[in-house]
Amino acid sequence: MTYCTKEEIRDLTGLTDVEIEDSRLDRIISDAENLVDAYTGKSWSTSDSQYSKIQTVTRFLAASLVYEGLPETAETERKAERYHEKAMSMLKSMRILDSGPLKRV
C-alpha cells in the first residue's frame, strides 16, 4: 500500500523532477512508508480510521528525507528538521508513536 505519491511530495516541497529524479523520490517514499510502519508497529490500509493522517505523516517524513539529501542553502535550511518535527508531532497527537516497536522507554 502506498501512503503517498511522488506528485504529492513534489507539491509539498515544490521540487521538480530536475531537482530530484523520480527513481530517487520512489526510494525516499518507500523509506518514509517503512519508517511510519516501524514507528507505529503496523502497516496501514485505507480502511484504518486514521489512514488520512498516516498519509500526511508519510508526506512530511518523505519531505524531510528529500531535504536531508539536498545541499543546505538559505532556502532549504532546517526544512528537513521542520518536516520531521511535524510528522513526529502528528504521530504523538494520534497516540500511536509509543505503541510501535520503537516506543520510548
Secondary structure, 3 states (H helix, E strand, C coil): CCCCCHHHHHHHHCCCCCCCCHHHHHHHHHHHHHHHHHHHCCCCCCCCCCHHHHHHHHHHHHHHHHHHCCCCCCCCCCHHHHHHHHHHHHHHHCCCHHHCCCCCC
